[in-house]
Amino acid sequence: MPEAIATSSKASVYVLFGGYWGAILLLGPTGNFIDKEWALPASAITFWCWMIIVWIISFALSGLKPKEWY
């Protein structure tokens, strides 16, 4: 694997890792411990919208084809 692709792939993985765990640590407690009817559905929707953005950024950074990135 060429060095440029390996470095890009590492950045892509770091984005996935940080994006996922950052969202879980922030939105999990927010959705579960705010005593409002809308809090849990709002945090779930926000999580999935955020993950779509993270996936797009990760794919763009990877420099891989979609099947290879997946």
CHARMM internal coordinates of N, CA and C (Angstrom, degrees):
IC EDIT
DIST 1 N 1 CA 1.4547
DIST 1 CA 1 C 1.5300
ANGL 1 N 1 CA 1 C 107.62
DIST 1 C 2 N 1.3321
ANGL 1 CA 1 C 2 N 117.36
DIHE 1 N 1 CA 1 C 2 N 126.70
DIST 2 N 2 CA 1.4684
ANGL 1 C 2 N 2 CA 119.72
DIHE 1 CA 1 C 2 N 2 CA 178.19
DIST 2 CA 2 C 1.5278
ANGL 2 N 2 CA 2 C 111.32
DIHE 1 C 2 N 2 CA 2 C -60.71
DIST 2 C 3 N 1.3280
ANGL 2 CA 2 C 3 N 115.22
DIHE 2 N 2 CA 2 C 3 N 148.91
DIST 3 N 3 CA 1.4691
ANGL 2 C 3 N 3 CA 120.93
DIHE 2 CA 2 C 3 N 3 CA -175.78
DIST 3 CA 3 C 1.5315
ANGL 3 N 3 CA 3 C 112.52
DIHE 2 C 3 N 3 CA 3 C -59.72
DIST 3 C 4 N 1.3342
ANGL 3 CA 3 C 4 N 118.11
DIHE 3 N 3 CA 3 C 4 N -38.83
DIST 4 N 4 CA 1.4686
ANGL 3 C 4 N 4 CA 121.13
DIHE 3 CA 3 C 4 N 4 CA -178.70
DIST 4 CA 4 C 1.5250
ANGL 4 N 4 CA 4 C 110.92
DIHE 3 C 4 N 4 CA 4 C -62.87
DIST 4 C 5 N 1.3178
ANGL 4 CA 4 C 5 N 116.85
DIHE 4 N 4 CA 4 C 5 N -41.14
DIST 5 N 5 CA 1.4623
ANGL 4 C 5 N 5 CA 120.06
DIHE 4 CA 4 C 5 N 5 CA 179.94
DIST 5 CA 5 C 1.5310
ANGL 5 N 5 CA 5 C 109.63
DIHE 4 C 5 N 5 CA 5 C -69.35
DIST 5 C 6 N 1.3332
ANGL 5 CA 5 C 6 N 116.77
DIHE 5 N 5 CA 5 C 6 N -40.25
DIST 6 N 6 CA 1.4613
ANGL 5 C 6 N 6 CA 119.62
DIHE 5 CA 5 C 6 N 6 CA 179.90
DIST 6 CA 6 C 1.5225
ANGL 6 N 6 CA 6 C 110.71
DIHE 5 C 6 N 6 CA 6 C -62.17
DIST 6 C 7 N 1.3270
ANGL 6 CA 6 C 7 N 118.01
DIHE 6 N 6 CA 6 C 7 N -42.20
DIST 7 N 7 CA 1.4590
ANGL 6 C 7 N 7 CA 121.74
DIHE 6 CA 6 C 7 N 7 CA 178.88
DIST 7 CA 7 C 1.5186
ANGL 7 N 7 CA 7 C 110.62
DIHE 6 C 7 N 7 CA 7 C -66.13
DIST 7 C 8 N 1.3298
ANGL 7 CA 7 C 8 N 116.85
DIHE 7 N 7 CA 7 C 8 N -43.05
DIST 8 N 8 CA 1.4598
ANGL 7 C 8 N 8 CA 120.47
DIHE 7 CA 7 C 8 N 8 CA 178.90
DIST 8 CA 8 C 1.5228
ANGL 8 N 8 CA 8 C 110.97
DIHE 7 C 8 N 8 CA 8 C -64.32
DIST 8 C 9 N 1.3216
ANGL 8 CA 8 C 9 N 116.31
DIHE 8 N 8 CA 8 C 9 N -39.98
DIST 9 N 9 CA 1.4604
ANGL 8 C 9 N 9 CA 119.85
DIHE 8 CA 8 C 9 N 9 CA 179.72
DIST 9 CA 9 C 1.5250
ANGL 9 N 9 CA 9 C 110.81
DIHE 8 C 9 N 9 CA 9 C -65.97
DIST 9 C 10 N 1.3339
ANGL 9 CA 9 C 10 N 117.08
DIHE 9 N 9 CA 9 C 10 N -37.12
DIST 10 N 10 CA 1.4619
ANGL 9 C 10 N 10 CA 119.60
DIHE 9 CA 9 C 10 N 10 CA 177.29
DIST 10 CA 10 C 1.5249
ANGL 10 N 10 CA 10 C 110.44
DIHE 9 C 10 N 10 CA 10 C -63.74
DIST 10 C 11 N 1.3193
ANGL 10 CA 10 C 11 N 117.30
DIHE 10 N 10 CA 10 C 11 N -43.33
DIST 11 N 11 CA 1.4694
ANGL 10 C 11 N 11 CA 120.84
DIHE 10 CA 10 C 11 N 11 CA 178.16
DIST 11 CA 11 C 1.5262
ANGL 11 N 11 CA 11 C 109.86
DIHE 10 C 11 N 11 CA 11 C -61.30
DIST 11 C 12 N 1.3100
ANGL 11 CA 11 C 12 N 116.30
DIHE 11 N 11 CA 11 C 12 N -39.50
DIST 12 N 12 CA 1.4525
ANGL 11 C 12 N 12 CA 121.53
DIHE 11 CA 11 C 12 N 12 CA 179.11
DIST 12 CA 12 C 1.5270
ANGL 12 N 12 CA 12 C 111.08
DIHE 11 C 12 N 12 CA 12 C -61.81
DIST 12 C 13 N 1.3209
ANGL 12 CA 12 C 13 N 116.34
DIHE 12 N 12 CA 12 C 13 N -42.85
DIST 13 N 13 CA 1.4633
ANGL 12 C 13 N 13 CA 121.03
DIHE 12 CA 12 C 13 N 13 CA 179.14
DIST 13 CA 13 C 1.5253
ANGL 13 N 13 CA 13 C 110.44
DIHE 12 C 13 N 13 CA 13 C -67.33
DIST 13 C 14 N 1.3207
ANGL 13 CA 13 C 14 N 117.67
DIHE 13 N 13 CA 13 C 14 N -39.96
DIST 14 N 14 CA 1.4668
ANGL 13 C 14 N 14 CA 120.92
DIHE 13 CA 13 C 14 N 14 CA 177.82
DIST 14 CA 14 C 1.5258
ANGL 14 N 14 CA 14 C 111.32
DIHE 13 C 14 N 14 CA 14 C -62.00
DIST 14 C 15 N 1.3309
ANGL 14 CA 14 C 15 N 116.53
DIHE 14 N 14 CA 14 C 15 N -38.79
DIST 15 N 15 CA 1.4713
ANGL 14 C 15 N 15 CA 120.37
DIHE 14 CA 14 C 15 N 15 CA 177.79
DIST 15 CA 15 C 1.5318
ANGL 15 N 15 CA 15 C 109.82
DIHE 14 C 15 N 15 CA 15 C -64.72
DIST 15 C 16 N 1.3210
ANGL 15 CA 15 C 16 N 116.85
DIHE 15 N 15 CA 15 C 16 N -43.75
DIST 16 N 16 CA 1.4636
ANGL 15 C 16 N 16 CA 120.11
DIHE 15 CA 15 C 16 N 16 CA 177.97
DIST 16 CA 16 C 1.5298
ANGL 16 N 16 CA 16 C 111.24
DIHE 15 C 16 N 16 CA 16 C -61.73
DIST 16 C 17 N 1.3163
ANGL 16 CA 16 C 17 N 116.16
DIHE 16 N 16 CA 16 C 17 N -45.72
DIST 17 N 17 CA 1.4608
ANGL 16 C 17 N 17 CA 121.37
DIHE 16 CA 16 C 17 N 17 CA -178.97
DIST 17 CA 17 C 1.5312
ANGL 17 N 17 CA 17 C 110.92
DIHE 16 C 17 N 17 CA 17 C -62.58
DIST 17 C 18 N 1.3125
ANGL 17 CA 17 C 18 N 116.58
DIHE 17 N 17 CA 17 C 18 N -51.98
DIST 18 N 18 CA 1.4616
ANGL 17 C 18 N 18 CA 120.84
DIHE 17 CA 17 C 18 N 18 CA -178.33
DIST 18 CA 18 C 1.5157
ANGL 18 N 18 CA 18 C 112.94
DIHE 17 C 18 N 18 CA 18 C -65.82
DIST 18 C 19 N 1.3273
ANGL 18 CA 18 C 19 N 116.27
DIHE 18 N 18 CA 18 C 19 N -40.23
DIST 19 N 19 CA 1.4630
ANGL 18 C 19 N 19 CA 120.38
DIHE 18 CA 18 C 19 N 19 CA 179.91
DIST 19 CA 19 C 1.5107
ANGL 19 N 19 CA 19 C 112.31
DIHE 18 C 19 N 19 CA 19 C -65.18
DIST 19 C 20 N 1.3336
ANGL 19 CA 19 C 20 N 116.54
DIHE 19 N 19 CA 19 C 20 N -41.77
DIST 20 N 20 CA 1.4637
ANGL 19 C 20 N 20 CA 120.64
DIHE 19 CA 19 C 20 N 20 CA -179.63
DIST 20 CA 20 C 1.5275
ANGL 20 N 20 CA 20 C 111.11
DIHE 19 C 20 N 20 CA 20 C -68.46
DIST 20 C 21 N 1.3307
ANGL 20 CA 20 C 21 N 116.37
DIHE 20 N 20 CA 20 C 21 N -55.55
DIST 21 N 21 CA 1.4585
ANGL 20 C 21 N 21 CA 119.39
DIHE 20 CA 20 C 21 N 21 CA -175.03
DIST 21 CA 21 C 1.5198
ANGL 21 N 21 CA 21 C 112.63
DIHE 20 C 21 N 21 CA 21 C -68.72
DIST 21 C 22 N 1.3198
ANGL 21 CA 21 C 22 N 117.17
DIHE 21 N 21 CA 21 C 22 N -33.21
DIST 22 N 22 CA 1.4580
ANGL 21 C 22 N 22 CA 119.45
DIHE 21 CA 21 C 22 N 22 CA 175.71
DIST 22 CA 22 C 1.5153
ANGL 22 N 22 CA 22 C 111.19
DIHE 21 C 22 N 22 CA 22 C -62.88
DIST 22 C 23 N 1.3310
ANGL 22 CA 22 C 23 N 115.80
DIHE 22 N 22 CA 22 C 23 N -43.44
DIST 23 N 23 CA 1.4673
ANGL 22 C 23 N 23 CA 120.11
DIHE 22 CA 22 C 23 N 23 CA 178.85
DIST 23 CA 23 C 1.5204
ANGL 23 N 23 CA 23 C 111.39
DIHE 22 C 23 N 23 CA 23 C -66.23
DIST 23 C 24 N 1.3366
ANGL 23 CA 23 C 24 N 116.83
DIHE 23 N 23 CA 23 C 24 N -42.55
DIST 24 N 24 CA 1.4638
ANGL 23 C 24 N 24 CA 120.17
DIHE 23 CA 23 C 24 N 24 CA -179.52
DIST 24 CA 24 C 1.5298
ANGL 24 N 24 CA 24 C 110.75
DIHE 23 C 24 N 24 CA 24 C -62.24
DIST 24 C 25 N 1.3328
ANGL 24 CA 24 C 25 N 115.63
DIHE 24 N 24 CA 24 C 25 N -46.09
DIST 25 N 25 CA 1.4678
ANGL 24 C 25 N 25 CA 119.11
DIHE 24 CA 24 C 25 N 25 CA -176.92
DIST 25 CA 25 C 1.5237
ANGL 25 N 25 CA 25 C 112.50
DIHE 24 C 25 N 25 CA 25 C -68.98
DIST 25 C 26 N 1.3156
ANGL 25 CA 25 C 26 N 117.65
DIHE 25 N 25 CA 25 C 26 N -29.20
DIST 26 N 26 CA 1.4559
ANGL 25 C 26 N 26 CA 120.66
DIHE 25 CA 25 C 26 N 26 CA -179.90
DIST 26 CA 26 C 1.5353
ANGL 26 N 26 CA 26 C 111.90
DIHE 25 C 26 N 26 CA 26 C -88.76
DIST 26 C 27 N 1.3155
ANGL 26 CA 26 C 27 N 116.54
DIHE 26 N 26 CA 26 C 27 N -49.71
DIST 27 N 27 CA 1.4628
ANGL 26 C 27 N 27 CA 120.08
DIHE 26 CA 26 C 27 N 27 CA -173.04
DIST 27 CA 27 C 1.5276
ANGL 27 N 27 CA 27 C 113.94
DIHE 26 C 27 N 27 CA 27 C -81.89
DIST 27 C 28 N 1.3236
ANGL 27 CA 27 C 28 N 117.65
DIHE 27 N 27 CA 27 C 28 N -26.72
DIST 28 N 28 CA 1.4685
ANGL 27 C 28 N 28 CA 120.06
DIHE 27 CA 27 C 28 N 28 CA 178.57
DIST 28 CA 28 C 1.5213
ANGL 28 N 28 CA 28 C 111.86
DIHE 27 C 28 N 28 CA 28 C -59.33
DIST 28 C 29 N 1.3334
ANGL 28 CA 28 C 29 N 116.87
DIHE 28 N 28 CA 28 C 29 N -59.83
DIST 29 N 29 CA 1.4714
ANGL 28 C 29 N 29 CA 118.04
DIHE 28 CA 28 C 29 N 29 CA 178.29
DIST 29 CA 29 C 1.5301
ANGL 29 N 29 CA 29 C 112.80
DIHE 28 C 29 N 29 CA 29 C -62.92
DIST 29 C 30 N 1.3227
ANGL 29 CA 29 C 30 N 116.77
DIHE 29 N 29 CA 29 C 30 N -36.39
DIST 30 N 30 CA 1.4596
ANGL 29 C 30 N 30 CA 119.77
DIHE 29 CA 29 C 30 N 30 CA 179.94
DIST 30 CA 30 C 1.5275
ANGL 30 N 30 CA 30 C 110.79
DIHE 29 C 30 N 30 CA 30 C -59.49
DIST 30 C 31 N 1.3165
ANGL 30 CA 30 C 31 N 116.32
DIHE 30 N 30 CA 30 C 31 N -48.00
DIST 31 N 31 CA 1.4615
ANGL 30 C 31 N 31 CA 120.01
DIHE 30 CA 30 C 31 N 31 CA -178.17
DIST 31 CA 31 C 1.5112
ANGL 31 N 31 CA 31 C 114.22
DIHE 30 C 31 N 31 CA 31 C -70.17
DIST 31 C 32 N 1.3250
ANGL 31 CA 31 C 32 N 116.39
DIHE 31 N 31 CA 31 C 32 N -29.91
DIST 32 N 32 CA 1.4611
ANGL 31 C 32 N 32 CA 119.35
DIHE 31 CA 31 C 32 N 32 CA -175.19
DIST 32 CA 32 C 1.5200
ANGL 32 N 32 CA 32 C 114.58
DIHE 31 C 32 N 32 CA 32 C -91.72
DIST 32 C 33 N 1.3163
ANGL 32 CA 32 C 33 N 117.65
DIHE 32 N 32 CA 32 C 33 N -28.81
DIST 33 N 33 CA 1.4555
ANGL 32 C 33 N 33 CA 119.25
DIHE 32 CA 32 C 33 N 33 CA -172.15
DIST 33 CA 33 C 1.5229
ANGL 33 N 33 CA 33 C 114.98
DIHE 32 C 33 N 33 CA 33 C -107.57
DIST 33 C 34 N 1.3194
ANGL 33 CA 33 C 34 N 118.34
DIHE 33 N 33 CA 33 C 34 N -7.57
DIST 34 N 34 CA 1.4620
ANGL 33 C 34 N 34 CA 119.64
DIHE 33 CA 33 C 34 N 34 CA 172.18
DIST 34 CA 34 C 1.5278
ANGL 34 N 34 CA 34 C 106.90
DIHE 33 C 34 N 34 CA 34 C -81.19
DIST 34 C 35 N 1.2931
ANGL 34 CA 34 C 35 N 116.02
DIHE 34 N 34 CA 34 C 35 N 126.89
DIST 35 N 35 CA 1.4624
ANGL 34 C 35 N 35 CA 120.99
DIHE 34 CA 34 C 35 N 35 CA -173.67
DIST 35 CA 35 C 1.5325
ANGL 35 N 35 CA 35 C 111.27
DIHE 34 C 35 N 35 CA 35 C -88.18
DIST 35 C 36 N 1.3039
ANGL 35 CA 35 C 36 N 115.34
DIHE 35 N 35 CA 35 C 36 N 58.08
DIST 36 N 36 CA 1.4604
ANGL 35 C 36 N 36 CA 121.69
DIHE 35 CA 35 C 36 N 36 CA 175.44
DIST 36 CA 36 C 1.5267
ANGL 36 N 36 CA 36 C 107.70
DIHE 35 C 36 N 36 CA 36 C -127.31
DIST 36 C 37 N 1.3169
ANGL 36 CA 36 C 37 N 115.71
DIHE 36 N 36 CA 36 C 37 N 148.63
DIST 37 N 37 CA 1.4577
ANGL 36 C 37 N 37 CA 120.89
DIHE 36 CA 36 C 37 N 37 CA -178.39
DIST 37 CA 37 C 1.5289
ANGL 37 N 37 CA 37 C 112.52
DIHE 36 C 37 N 37 CA 37 C -62.58
DIST 37 C 38 N 1.3084
ANGL 37 CA 37 C 38 N 117.42
DIHE 37 N 37 CA 37 C 38 N -32.89
DIST 38 N 38 CA 1.4567
ANGL 37 C 38 N 38 CA 122.63
DIHE 37 CA 37 C 38 N 38 CA -174.60
DIST 38 CA 38 C 1.5238
ANGL 38 N 38 CA 38 C 113.50
DIHE 37 C 38 N 38 CA 38 C -86.86
DIST 38 C 39 N 1.3215
ANGL 38 CA 38 C 39 N 119.88
DIHE 38 N 38 CA 38 C 39 N -10.53
DIST 39 N 39 CA 1.4652
ANGL 38 C 39 N 39 CA 122.51
DIHE 38 CA 38 C 39 N 39 CA -170.40
DIST 39 CA 39 C 1.5319
ANGL 39 N 39 CA 39 C 113.18
DIHE 38 C 39 N 39 CA 39 C -63.63
DIST 39 C 40 N 1.3160
ANGL 39 CA 39 C 40 N 118.44
DIHE 39 N 39 CA 39 C 40 N -47.69
DIST 40 N 40 CA 1.4581
ANGL 39 C 40 N 40 CA 120.75
DIHE 39 CA 39 C 40 N 40 CA -177.55
DIST 40 CA 40 C 1.5325
ANGL 40 N 40 CA 40 C 112.15
DIHE 39 C 40 N 40 CA 40 C -67.25
DIST 40 C 41 N 1.3435
ANGL 40 CA 40 C 41 N 119.32
DIHE 40 N 40 CA 40 C 41 N -49.30
DIST 41 N 41 CA 1.4685
ANGL 40 C 41 N 41 CA 117.74
DIHE 40 CA 40 C 41 N 41 CA 177.22
DIST 41 CA 41 C 1.5339
ANGL 41 N 41 CA 41 C 112.43
DIHE 40 C 41 N 41 CA 41 C -61.72
DIST 41 C 42 N 1.3204
ANGL 41 CA 41 C 42 N 117.18
DIHE 41 N 41 CA 41 C 42 N -37.44
DIST 42 N 42 CA 1.4578
ANGL 41 C 42 N 42 CA 120.12
DIHE 41 CA 41 C 42 N 42 CA -179.82
DIST 42 CA 42 C 1.5205
ANGL 42 N 42 CA 42 C 111.02
DIHE 41 C 42 N 42 CA 42 C -65.76
DIST 42 C 43 N 1.3315
ANGL 42 CA 42 C 43 N 117.62
DIHE 42 N 42 CA 42 C 43 N -39.65
DIST 43 N 43 CA 1.4596
ANGL 42 C 43 N 43 CA 119.29
DIHE 42 CA 42 C 43 N 43 CA -179.75
DIST 43 CA 43 C 1.5299
ANGL 43 N 43 CA 43 C 110.68
DIHE 42 C 43 N 43 CA 43 C -70.51
DIST 43 C 44 N 1.3270
ANGL 43 CA 43 C 44 N 118.43
DIHE 43 N 43 CA 43 C 44 N -34.71
DIST 44 N 44 CA 1.4663
ANGL 43 C 44 N 44 CA 120.81
DIHE 43 CA 43 C 44 N 44 CA 177.51
DIST 44 CA 44 C 1.5258
ANGL 44 N 44 CA 44 C 111.05
DIHE 43 C 44 N 44 CA 44 C -66.92
DIST 44 C 45 N 1.3128
ANGL 44 CA 44 C 45 N 117.25
DIHE 44 N 44 CA 44 C 45 N -44.50
DIST 45 N 45 CA 1.4674
ANGL 44 C 45 N 45 CA 121.06
DIHE 44 CA 44 C 45 N 45 CA 178.38
DIST 45 CA 45 C 1.5212
ANGL 45 N 45 CA 45 C 110.43
DIHE 44 C 45 N 45 CA 45 C -64.44
DIST 45 C 46 N 1.3247
ANGL 45 CA 45 C 46 N 116.87
DIHE 45 N 45 CA 45 C 46 N -42.48
DIST 46 N 46 CA 1.4612
ANGL 45 C 46 N 46 CA 121.08
DIHE 45 CA 45 C 46 N 46 CA 178.66
DIST 46 CA 46 C 1.5229
ANGL 46 N 46 CA 46 C 110.72
DIHE 45 C 46 N 46 CA 46 C -62.90
DIST 46 C 47 N 1.3333
ANGL 46 CA 46 C 47 N 117.20
DIHE 46 N 46 CA 46 C 47 N -40.53
DIST 47 N 47 CA 1.4574
ANGL 46 C 47 N 47 CA 121.01
DIHE 46 CA 46 C 47 N 47 CA 178.95
DIST 47 CA 47 C 1.5239
ANGL 47 N 47 CA 47 C 110.84
DIHE 46 C 47 N 47 CA 47 C -58.88
DIST 47 C 48 N 1.3292
ANGL 47 CA 47 C 48 N 117.68
DIHE 47 N 47 CA 47 C 48 N -49.70
DIST 48 N 48 CA 1.4629
ANGL 47 C 48 N 48 CA 120.09
DIHE 47 CA 47 C 48 N 48 CA -176.39
DIST 48 CA 48 C 1.5228
ANGL 48 N 48 CA 48 C 112.05
DIHE 47 C 48 N 48 CA 48 C -69.65
DIST 48 C 49 N 1.3152
ANGL 48 CA 48 C 49 N 118.15
DIHE 48 N 48 CA 48 C 49 N -35.78
DIST 49 N 49 CA 1.4706
ANGL 48 C 49 N 49 CA 120.07
DIHE 48 CA 48 C 49 N 49 CA 174.92
DIST 49 CA 49 C 1.5253
ANGL 49 N 49 CA 49 C 109.76
DIHE 48 C 49 N 49 CA 49 C -64.09
DIST 49 C 50 N 1.3237
ANGL 49 CA 49 C 50 N 116.88
DIHE 49 N 49 CA 49 C 50 N -42.93
DIST 50 N 50 CA 1.4646
ANGL 49 C 50 N 50 CA 121.65
DIHE 49 CA 49 C 50 N 50 CA 177.70
DIST 50 CA 50 C 1.5327
ANGL 50 N 50 CA 50 C 110.70
DIHE 49 C 50 N 50 CA 50 C -61.72
DIST 50 C 51 N 1.3343
ANGL 50 CA 50 C 51 N 117.60
DIHE 50 N 50 CA 50 C 51 N -42.82
DIST 51 N 51 CA 1.4633
ANGL 50 C 51 N 51 CA 120.21
DIHE 50 CA 50 C 51 N 51 CA -178.59
DIST 51 CA 51 C 1.5261
ANGL 51 N 51 CA 51 C 111.30
DIHE 50 C 51 N 51 CA 51 C -65.45
DIST 51 C 52 N 1.3112
ANGL 51 CA 51 C 52 N 118.63
DIHE 51 N 51 CA 51 C 52 N -34.72
DIST 52 N 52 CA 1.4664
ANGL 51 C 52 N 52 CA 120.15
DIHE 51 CA 51 C 52 N 52 CA 176.68
DIST 52 CA 52 C 1.5220
ANGL 52 N 52 CA 52 C 109.68
DIHE 51 C 52 N 52 CA 52 C -62.82
DIST 52 C 53 N 1.3164
ANGL 52 CA 52 C 53 N 117.30
DIHE 52 N 52 CA 52 C 53 N -41.63
DIST 53 N 53 CA 1.4674
ANGL 52 C 53 N 53 CA 121.32
DIHE 52 CA 52 C 53 N 53 CA 176.93
DIST 53 CA 53 C 1.5257
ANGL 53 N 53 CA 53 C 110.33
DIHE 52 C 53 N 53 CA 53 C -63.74
DIST 53 C 54 N 1.3322
ANGL 53 CA 53 C 54 N 116.90
DIHE 53 N 53 CA 53 C 54 N -43.99
DIST 54 N 54 CA 1.4681
ANGL 53 C 54 N 54 CA 121.20
DIHE 53 CA 53 C 54 N 54 CA 179.20
DIST 54 CA 54 C 1.5225
ANGL 54 N 54 CA 54 C 110.42
DIHE 53 C 54 N 54 CA 54 C -62.08
DIST 54 C 55 N 1.3234
ANGL 54 CA 54 C 55 N 118.18
DIHE 54 N 54 CA 54 C 55 N -42.37
DIST 55 N 55 CA 1.4645
ANGL 54 C 55 N 55 CA 120.94
DIHE 54 CA 54 C 55 N 55 CA 178.99
DIST 55 CA 55 C 1.5227
ANGL 55 N 55 CA 55 C 111.28
DIHE 54 C 55 N 55 CA 55 C -62.23
DIST 55 C 56 N 1.3212
ANGL 55 CA 55 C 56 N 117.10
DIHE 55 N 55 CA 55 C 56 N -41.20
DIST 56 N 56 CA 1.4708
ANGL 55 C 56 N 56 CA 120.73
DIHE 55 CA 55 C 56 N 56 CA 179.44
DIST 56 CA 56 C 1.5308
ANGL 56 N 56 CA 56 C 110.13
DIHE 55 C 56 N 56 CA 56 C -63.79
DIST 56 C 57 N 1.3192
ANGL 56 CA 56 C 57 N 117.05
DIHE 56 N 56 CA 56 C 57 N -45.20
DIST 57 N 57 CA 1.4652
ANGL 56 C 57 N 57 CA 120.77
DIHE 56 CA 56 C 57 N 57 CA 179.43
DIST 57 CA 57 C 1.5277
ANGL 57 N 57 CA 57 C 110.19
DIHE 56 C 57 N 57 CA 57 C -64.21
DIST 57 C 58 N 1.3150
ANGL 57 CA 57 C 58 N 117.14
DIHE 57 N 57 CA 57 C 58 N -43.59
DIST 58 N 58 CA 1.4549
ANGL 57 C 58 N 58 CA 121.20
DIHE 57 CA 57 C 58 N 58 CA 179.64
DIST 58 CA 58 C 1.5248
ANGL 58 N 58 CA 58 C 110.96
DIHE 57 C 58 N 58 CA 58 C -61.41
DIST 58 C 59 N 1.3180
ANGL 58 CA 58 C 59 N 116.79
DIHE 58 N 58 CA 58 C 59 N -44.34
DIST 59 N 59 CA 1.4617
ANGL 58 C 59 N 59 CA 120.80
DIHE 58 CA 58 C 59 N 59 CA 179.10
DIST 59 CA 59 C 1.5200
ANGL 59 N 59 CA 59 C 110.96
DIHE 58 C 59 N 59 CA 59 C -62.92
DIST 59 C 60 N 1.3266
ANGL 59 CA 59 C 60 N 116.73
DIHE 59 N 59 CA 59 C 60 N -42.84
DIST 60 N 60 CA 1.4659
ANGL 59 C 60 N 60 CA 120.69
DIHE 59 CA 59 C 60 N 60 CA -179.75
DIST 60 CA 60 C 1.5278
ANGL 60 N 60 CA 60 C 110.71
DIHE 59 C 60 N 60 CA 60 C -63.91
DIST 60 C 61 N 1.3081
ANGL 60 CA 60 C 61 N 117.80
DIHE 60 N 60 CA 60 C 61 N -39.46
DIST 61 N 61 CA 1.4640
ANGL 60 C 61 N 61 CA 121.35
DIHE 60 CA 60 C 61 N 61 CA 179.61
DIST 61 CA 61 C 1.5219
ANGL 61 N 61 CA 61 C 113.03
DIHE 60 C 61 N 61 CA 61 C -71.72
DIST 61 C 62 N 1.3194
ANGL 61 CA 61 C 62 N 117.25
DIHE 61 N 61 CA 61 C 62 N -28.74
DIST 62 N 62 CA 1.4607
ANGL 61 C 62 N 62 CA 120.66
DIHE 61 CA 61 C 62 N 62 CA -173.27
DIST 62 CA 62 C 1.5237
ANGL 62 N 62 CA 62 C 112.97
DIHE 61 C 62 N 62 CA 62 C -68.64
DIST 62 C 63 N 1.3155
ANGL 62 CA 62 C 63 N 117.28
DIHE 62 N 62 CA 62 C 63 N -35.93
DIST 63 N 63 CA 1.4620
ANGL 62 C 63 N 63 CA 120.50
DIHE 62 CA 62 C 63 N 63 CA -175.58
DIST 63 CA 63 C 1.5160
ANGL 63 N 63 CA 63 C 112.28
DIHE 62 C 63 N 63 CA 63 C 71.50
DIST 63 C 64 N 1.3106
ANGL 63 CA 63 C 64 N 117.74
DIHE 63 N 63 CA 63 C 64 N 16.66
DIST 64 N 64 CA 1.4532
ANGL 63 C 64 N 64 CA 122.30
DIHE 63 CA 63 C 64 N 64 CA -178.40
DIST 64 CA 64 C 1.5179
ANGL 64 N 64 CA 64 C 110.16
DIHE 63 C 64 N 64 CA 64 C -102.33
DIST 64 C 65 N 1.3372
ANGL 64 CA 64 C 65 N 114.97
DIHE 64 N 64 CA 64 C 65 N 165.95
DIST 65 N 65 CA 1.4570
ANGL 64 C 65 N 65 CA 120.24
DIHE 64 CA 64 C 65 N 65 CA 171.73
DIST 65 CA 65 C 1.5254
ANGL 65 N 65 CA 65 C 107.52
DIHE 64 C 65 N 65 CA 65 C -75.29
DIST 65 C 66 N 1.3434
ANGL 65 CA 65 C 66 N 117.73
DIHE 65 N 65 CA 65 C 66 N 156.97
DIST 66 N 66 CA 1.4608
ANGL 65 C 66 N 66 CA 120.01
DIHE 65 CA 65 C 66 N 66 CA -176.17
DIST 66 CA 66 C 1.5344
ANGL 66 N 66 CA 66 C 114.27
DIHE 65 C 66 N 66 CA 66 C -53.18
DIST 66 C 67 N 1.3218
ANGL 66 CA 66 C 67 N 117.12
DIHE 66 N 66 CA 66 C 67 N -44.19
DIST 67 N 67 CA 1.4671
ANGL 66 C 67 N 67 CA 119.72
DIHE 66 CA 66 C 67 N 67 CA -178.58
DIST 67 CA 67 C 1.5247
ANGL 67 N 67 CA 67 C 110.95
DIHE 66 C 67 N 67 CA 67 C -65.85
DIST 67 C 68 N 1.3354
ANGL 67 CA 67 C 68 N 117.67
DIHE 67 N 67 CA 67 C 68 N -38.58
DIST 68 N 68 CA 1.4649
ANGL 67 C 68 N 68 CA 120.99
DIHE 67 CA 67 C 68 N 68 CA 178.38
DIST 68 CA 68 C 1.5230
ANGL 68 N 68 CA 68 C 110.78
DIHE 67 C 68 N 68 CA 68 C -68.30
DIST 68 C 69 N 1.3362
ANGL 68 CA 68 C 69 N 116.19
DIHE 68 N 68 CA 68 C 69 N -40.50
DIST 69 N 69 CA 1.4611
ANGL 68 C 69 N 69 CA 120.20
DIHE 68 CA 68 C 69 N 69 CA 179.84
DIST 69 CA 69 C 1.5238
ANGL 69 N 69 CA 69 C 110.26
DIHE 68 C 69 N 69 CA 69 C -63.46
DIST 69 C 70 N 1.3392
ANGL 69 CA 69 C 70 N 116.65
DIHE 69 N 69 CA 69 C 70 N -44.00
DIST 70 N 70 CA 1.4522
ANGL 69 C 70 N 70 CA 121.52
DIHE 69 CA 69 C 70 N 70 CA -178.00
DIST 70 CA 70 C 1.5153
ANGL 70 N 70 CA 70 C 110.26
DIHE 69 C 70 N 70 CA 70 C -62.82
END
COOR INIT
IC SEED 1 N 1 CA 1 C
IC BUILD
